[in-house]
Amino acid sequence: METKSSPEEHSKYYIDCHCHLAAEEFVNDVDEVVSRAREGNPPDEQRSVQHTDLGDYIGVIEKYADQLVAIGEVGLDFTPRVARNAEEKDTQRAVLIQQVQLAKRLGLPLNVHSRSAGRPTIALLHEQGAENVLLHAFDGKASVALQGVQYGYFFSIPPSIVRSGQKQKLVKQLPLENILLETDSPALAAEKQTRNEPSNIRISCDYIAEVKGVSAETVRRVTRENALKLFPRIRQFLQPR
C-alpha cells in the first residue's frame, strides 16, 4: 500500500544535495554510512575533461531522462593540476556548453562544479540560458556568487564551512533562499583529512544558522524547500518517519 507523506513530515529531513557514496572511501561500510545518514565505481585521478568523455553518455542520459533528478556533476575546473593550458580550458567550456544544452533540452537541473573558475562558470551558464542551477562548494568571491543569485542560481554549503573563511563570507552574503546543504562526501569534512559522510549535513546546517543569526530549524526548513524547488523529482524518494 502506498502512503503519501505530508509537507510537515517531509520537513523533518535534511537534504544532502551533493555527495559521492560510490567513492572508494566507502567501499567497506557504505551501508553503515547510509544508516547513520538516515538516523540524524571509485573515482579516477582528476584530469581535464575531453570531448570523448561526453559522447558515450549522451544517449544513456537521453534514454533514462525521465528517471533522472539532475545532470551533474558538470562544470569547470581551472586549477593548474587539472587544466594545464588554455586549450584544456577551452575544451572544458565546450563540453560544459553541450551539457547545459542537454539539460535544457531534457528539462533537468544542473549540479555544477566551478573550482577556481567561479566567474567564468557563472558567465557561461548565463550566456547559455541555464536556469535551474546548483553551484556546489563554490570557492569564489561572494560578489561573484551574488551575480549568480541574480540569475536565480543556488549554492550548496559543505561542513568545511567551519574552517573556511571564504565560505563563511559567502554564507553571510547569500540570501538563505539561495542556499542548499551538501557534504560532498567523502571530501570537505569539518576537520581536514578526515572522511566526510552525509550524517555530517547537520554541521553545515548548524553553522549556517550561526552565521545568519537564525535557528537551525529555520535553515533546515528553508534549505529543504530550496532543494525541492530546484530538484522536484526527489520528492518521490522522501518517506515519512
C-alpha positions as a LaTeX table, in Angstrom:
\begin{tabular}{lrrr}
\hline
Residue & $x$ (\AA) & $y$ (\AA) & $z$ (\AA) \\
\hline
Met1 & 0.00 & 0.00 & 0.00 \\
Glu2 & 1.34 & 3.42 & $-0.94$ \\
Thr3 & 1.20 & 6.13 & 1.69 \\
Lys4 & 1.63 & 9.79 & 0.98 \\
Ser5 & 3.56 & 11.93 & 3.40 \\
Ser6 & 2.62 & 15.45 & 4.34 \\
Pro7 & 4.84 & 18.54 & 3.95 \\
Glu8 & 5.16 & 18.54 & 7.74 \\
Glu9 & 6.58 & 15.02 & 7.73 \\
His10 & 8.98 & 15.88 & 4.92 \\
Ser11 & 10.23 & 18.92 & 6.80 \\
Lys12 & 11.89 & 16.63 & 9.36 \\
Tyr13 & 14.56 & 15.67 & 6.85 \\
Tyr14 & 17.82 & 17.25 & 5.84 \\
Ile15 & 18.67 & 17.05 & 2.14 \\
Asp16 & 22.30 & 16.45 & 1.14 \\
Cys17 & 22.40 & 17.88 & $-2.38$ \\
His18 & 25.87 & 16.70 & $-3.30$ \\
Cys19 & 27.83 & 13.65 & $-2.16$ \\
His20 & 29.77 & 10.70 & $-3.61$ \\
Leu21 & 28.83 & 7.48 & $-1.85$ \\
Ala22 & 30.34 & 5.42 & $-4.69$ \\
Ala23 & 33.80 & 6.68 & $-3.73$ \\
Glu24 & 36.35 & 4.11 & $-2.65$ \\
Glu25 & 36.45 & 5.56 & 0.85 \\
Phe26 & 33.03 & 4.00 & 1.45 \\
Val27 & 33.60 & 0.59 & $-0.11$ \\
Asn28 & 33.76 & $-1.24$ & 3.23 \\
Asp29 & 30.92 & 0.39 & 5.13 \\
Val30 & 28.54 & 2.22 & 2.82 \\
Asp31 & 25.52 & 0.54 & 4.45 \\
Glu32 & 26.54 & 1.87 & 7.84 \\
Val33 & 27.17 & 5.33 & 6.35 \\
Val34 & 23.69 & 5.37 & 4.82 \\
Ser35 & 22.22 & 4.12 & 8.10 \\
Arg36 & 23.86 & 6.97 & 10.01 \\
Ala37 & 22.54 & 9.43 & 7.46 \\
Arg38 & 19.02 & 8.08 & 7.97 \\
Glu39 & 19.41 & 8.37 & 11.74 \\
Gly40 & 20.01 & 12.03 & 12.21 \\
Asn41 & 32.99 & 2.97 & $-9.04$ \\
Pro42 & 35.95 & 4.51 & $-7.28$ \\
Pro43 & 36.95 & 7.94 & $-8.72$ \\
Asp44 & 39.69 & 8.26 & $-11.29$ \\
Glu45 & 42.59 & 10.65 & $-10.88$ \\
Gln46 & 41.43 & 14.16 & $-11.65$ \\
Arg47 & 42.14 & 15.47 & $-15.12$ \\
Ser48 & 40.65 & 17.93 & $-17.57$ \\
Val49 & 37.58 & 16.73 & $-19.46$ \\
Gln50 & 37.82 & 15.67 & $-23.08$ \\
His51 & 35.19 & 15.69 & $-25.81$ \\
Thr52 & 35.17 & 11.90 & $-25.87$ \\
Asp53 & 34.13 & 11.76 & $-22.21$ \\
Leu54 & 30.69 & 13.08 & $-23.08$ \\
Gly55 & 29.92 & 11.26 & $-26.29$ \\
Asp56 & 29.31 & 7.82 & $-24.84$ \\
Tyr57 & 26.91 & 9.09 & $-22.20$ \\
Ile58 & 24.54 & 11.40 & $-24.04$ \\
Gly59 & 22.46 & 8.51 & $-25.40$ \\
Val60 & 22.19 & 6.91 & $-21.97$ \\
Ile61 & 21.15 & 10.21 & $-20.37$ \\
Glu62 & 18.52 & 10.79 & $-23.03$ \\
Lys63 & 17.20 & 7.23 & $-22.72$ \\
Tyr64 & 16.70 & 7.48 & $-18.95$ \\
Ala65 & 15.91 & 11.20 & $-18.74$ \\
Asp66 & 12.52 & 10.62 & $-17.11$ \\
Gln67 & 14.23 & 8.79 & $-14.24$ \\
Leu68 & 16.93 & 11.39 & $-13.58$ \\
Val69 & 16.86 & 14.06 & $-10.89$ \\
Ala70 & 19.56 & 16.26 & $-12.44$ \\
Ile71 & 22.60 & 16.31 & $-14.69$ \\
Gly72 & 25.93 & 16.55 & $-12.94$ \\
Glu73 & 28.46 & 16.90 & $-11.61$ \\
Val74 & 29.45 & 19.11 & $-14.55$ \\
Gly75 & 31.35 & 22.39 & $-14.76$ \\
Leu76 & 34.77 & 23.98 & $-14.99$ \\
Asp77 & 37.93 & 23.27 & $-13.01$ \\
Phe78 & 40.73 & 25.70 & $-13.77$ \\
Thr79 & 43.16 & 24.61 & $-11.06$ \\
Pro80 & 46.63 & 24.12 & $-12.61$ \\
Arg81 & 46.77 & 20.39 & $-11.85$ \\
Val82 & 43.55 & 19.83 & $-13.82$ \\
Ala83 & 43.58 & 22.45 & $-16.60$ \\
Arg84 & 47.22 & 22.71 & $-17.62$ \\
Asn85 & 46.81 & 25.15 & $-20.50$ \\
Ala86 & 44.36 & 27.38 & $-22.38$ \\
Glu87 & 43.40 & 24.59 & $-24.77$ \\
Glu88 & 42.19 & 22.38 & $-21.94$ \\
Lys89 & 40.17 & 25.27 & $-20.50$ \\
Asp90 & 38.56 & 25.81 & $-23.91$ \\
Thr91 & 37.69 & 22.13 & $-24.11$ \\
Gln92 & 36.09 & 22.27 & $-20.67$ \\
Arg93 & 33.98 & 25.22 & $-21.80$ \\
Ala94 & 32.89 & 23.42 & $-24.98$ \\
Val95 & 31.86 & 20.30 & $-23.07$ \\
Leu96 & 30.00 & 22.32 & $-20.45$ \\
Ile97 & 28.06 & 24.11 & $-23.18$ \\
Gln98 & 26.93 & 20.74 & $-24.53$ \\
Gln99 & 25.90 & 19.65 & $-21.05$ \\
Val100 & 23.94 & 22.85 & $-20.42$ \\
Gln101 & 22.09 & 22.48 & $-23.70$ \\
Leu102 & 21.37 & 18.82 & $-22.93$ \\
Ala103 & 19.93 & 19.75 & $-19.54$ \\
Lys104 & 17.77 & 22.45 & $-21.11$ \\
Arg105 & 16.51 & 20.06 & $-23.78$ \\
Leu106 & 15.58 & 17.44 & $-21.18$ \\
Gly107 & 14.22 & 19.91 & $-18.63$ \\
Leu108 & 16.69 & 18.85 & $-15.93$ \\
Pro109 & 18.61 & 20.98 & $-13.41$ \\
Leu110 & 22.40 & 21.13 & $-13.35$ \\
Asn111 & 24.74 & 20.29 & $-10.46$ \\
Val112 & 27.81 & 22.40 & $-11.19$ \\
His113 & 31.48 & 22.29 & $-10.16$ \\
Ser114 & 33.40 & 25.56 & $-10.50$ \\
Arg115 & 36.77 & 25.18 & $-8.78$ \\
Ser116 & 38.99 & 28.22 & $-9.37$ \\
Ala117 & 36.51 & 29.18 & $-12.08$ \\
Gly118 & 33.57 & 30.83 & $-10.36$ \\
Arg119 & 33.27 & 33.89 & $-12.55$ \\
Pro120 & 33.71 & 32.12 & $-15.94$ \\
Thr121 & 31.36 & 29.32 & $-14.89$ \\
Ile122 & 28.54 & 31.67 & $-13.89$ \\
Ala123 & 29.10 & 33.76 & $-17.03$ \\
Leu124 & 28.92 & 30.70 & $-19.29$ \\
Leu125 & 25.81 & 29.33 & $-17.58$ \\
His126 & 24.05 & 32.65 & $-18.01$ \\
Glu127 & 25.15 & 33.05 & $-21.63$ \\
Gln128 & 23.81 & 29.57 & $-22.40$ \\
Gly129 & 20.48 & 30.27 & $-20.75$ \\
Ala130 & 20.84 & 27.83 & $-17.86$ \\
Glu131 & 18.08 & 28.43 & $-15.34$ \\
Asn132 & 17.96 & 25.59 & $-12.80$ \\
Val133 & 21.47 & 25.54 & $-11.38$ \\
Leu134 & 23.21 & 24.39 & $-8.21$ \\
Leu135 & 26.77 & 25.63 & $-7.74$ \\
His136 & 28.24 & 23.22 & $-5.24$ \\
Ala137 & 31.01 & 24.14 & $-2.79$ \\
Phe138 & 31.54 & 27.47 & $-4.56$ \\
Asp139 & 35.07 & 28.73 & $-3.88$ \\
Gly140 & 34.81 & 32.18 & $-5.45$ \\
Lys141 & 34.12 & 35.62 & $-4.07$ \\
Ala142 & 30.75 & 36.48 & $-2.59$ \\
Ser143 & 30.39 & 39.32 & $-5.10$ \\
Val144 & 30.65 & 36.78 & $-7.93$ \\
Ala145 & 28.15 & 34.46 & $-6.24$ \\
Leu146 & 25.67 & 37.32 & $-5.90$ \\
Gln147 & 25.72 & 37.63 & $-9.68$ \\
Gly148 & 24.56 & 34.03 & $-9.75$ \\
Val149 & 21.84 & 34.87 & $-7.25$ \\
Gln150 & 20.55 & 37.48 & $-9.69$ \\
Tyr151 & 20.21 & 34.68 & $-12.25$ \\
Gly152 & 18.31 & 32.53 & $-9.77$ \\
Tyr153 & 21.12 & 30.08 & $-9.06$ \\
Phe154 & 21.51 & 28.14 & $-5.81$ \\
Phe155 & 24.68 & 27.46 & $-3.77$ \\
Ser156 & 25.23 & 24.43 & $-1.53$ \\
Ile157 & 27.40 & 24.62 & 1.56 \\
Pro158 & 29.50 & 21.73 & 2.97 \\
Pro159 & 30.67 & 21.09 & 6.56 \\
Ser160 & 34.07 & 22.59 & 5.72 \\
Ile161 & 32.43 & 25.96 & 6.27 \\
Val162 & 33.55 & 25.66 & 9.91 \\
Arg163 & 37.18 & 26.07 & 8.81 \\
Ser164 & 36.71 & 28.18 & 5.67 \\
Gly165 & 36.66 & 31.94 & 5.95 \\
Gln166 & 35.69 & 32.10 & 2.27 \\
Lys167 & 32.56 & 30.02 & 2.78 \\
Gln168 & 31.66 & 31.90 & 5.95 \\
Lys169 & 31.80 & 35.18 & 3.99 \\
Leu170 & 29.82 & 33.57 & 1.20 \\
Val171 & 27.01 & 32.44 & 3.51 \\
Lys172 & 26.90 & 35.82 & 5.20 \\
Gln173 & 26.21 & 37.48 & 1.84 \\
Leu174 & 23.95 & 34.91 & 0.20 \\
Pro175 & 20.19 & 35.01 & 0.83 \\
Leu176 & 19.04 & 31.92 & 2.70 \\
Glu177 & 16.55 & 31.40 & $-0.12$ \\
Asn178 & 19.50 & 30.59 & $-2.42$ \\
Ile179 & 21.31 & 28.19 & $-0.06$ \\
Leu180 & 21.21 & 24.39 & $-0.01$ \\
Leu181 & 23.10 & 21.89 & 2.14 \\
Glu182 & 25.69 & 19.39 & 0.93 \\
Thr183 & 28.51 & 17.27 & 2.32 \\
Asp184 & 30.42 & 16.40 & $-0.88$ \\
Ser185 & 31.25 & 13.16 & 0.92 \\
Pro186 & 33.89 & 11.90 & 1.33 \\
Ala187 & 35.52 & 15.34 & 0.86 \\
Leu188 & 35.05 & 18.70 & 2.59 \\
Ala189 & 34.63 & 17.48 & 6.14 \\
Ala190 & 34.61 & 19.85 & 9.07 \\
Glu191 & 38.05 & 18.59 & 10.05 \\
Lys192 & 40.84 & 18.38 & 7.49 \\
Gln193 & 41.99 & 14.98 & 6.24 \\
Thr194 & 39.02 & 13.14 & 7.70 \\
Arg195 & 36.35 & 11.27 & 5.79 \\
Asn196 & 33.10 & 13.15 & 5.38 \\
Glu197 & 29.71 & 11.45 & 5.21 \\
Pro198 & 26.06 & 12.52 & 4.81 \\
Ser199 & 25.27 & 12.44 & 8.52 \\
Asn200 & 27.54 & 15.47 & 8.86 \\
Ile201 & 24.99 & 17.57 & 6.99 \\
Arg202 & 23.90 & 18.84 & 10.41 \\
Ile203 & 27.25 & 20.60 & 10.75 \\
Ser204 & 26.53 & 22.69 & 7.68 \\
Cys205 & 23.04 & 23.47 & 8.88 \\
Asp206 & 24.08 & 24.50 & 12.38 \\
Tyr207 & 26.96 & 26.68 & 11.22 \\
Ile208 & 24.86 & 28.44 & 8.60 \\
Ala209 & 22.32 & 29.16 & 11.33 \\
Glu210 & 25.06 & 30.69 & 13.46 \\
Val211 & 26.34 & 32.87 & 10.62 \\
Lys212 & 22.86 & 34.01 & 9.60 \\
Gly213 & 21.62 & 34.53 & 13.14 \\
Val214 & 18.60 & 32.25 & 12.76 \\
Ser215 & 17.61 & 28.90 & 14.21 \\
Ala216 & 18.97 & 25.64 & 12.84 \\
Glu217 & 15.37 & 24.55 & 12.28 \\
Thr218 & 14.81 & 27.58 & 10.05 \\
Val219 & 17.89 & 26.71 & 8.00 \\
Arg220 & 16.83 & 23.08 & 7.70 \\
Arg221 & 13.31 & 24.04 & 6.61 \\
Val222 & 14.32 & 26.69 & 4.09 \\
Thr223 & 17.15 & 24.66 & 2.57 \\
Arg224 & 14.75 & 21.72 & 2.17 \\
Glu225 & 12.24 & 23.95 & 0.42 \\
Asn226 & 15.01 & 25.22 & $-1.83$ \\
Ala227 & 16.16 & 21.70 & $-2.66$ \\
Leu228 & 12.64 & 20.56 & $-3.53$ \\
Lys229 & 12.19 & 23.63 & $-5.71$ \\
Leu230 & 15.41 & 23.00 & $-7.63$ \\
Phe231 & 15.15 & 19.19 & $-7.70$ \\
Pro232 & 11.39 & 18.47 & $-7.66$ \\
Arg233 & 11.85 & 14.81 & $-8.61$ \\
Ile234 & 13.48 & 13.98 & $-5.28$ \\
Arg235 & 10.04 & 14.12 & $-3.67$ \\
Gln236 & 9.45 & 10.56 & $-4.82$ \\
Phe237 & 12.33 & 9.38 & $-2.63$ \\
Leu238 & 11.15 & 11.04 & 0.56 \\
Gln239 & 9.42 & 8.81 & 3.08 \\
Pro240 & 7.63 & 9.71 & 6.29 \\
Arg241 & 9.35 & 8.79 & 9.53 \\
\hline
\end{tabular}
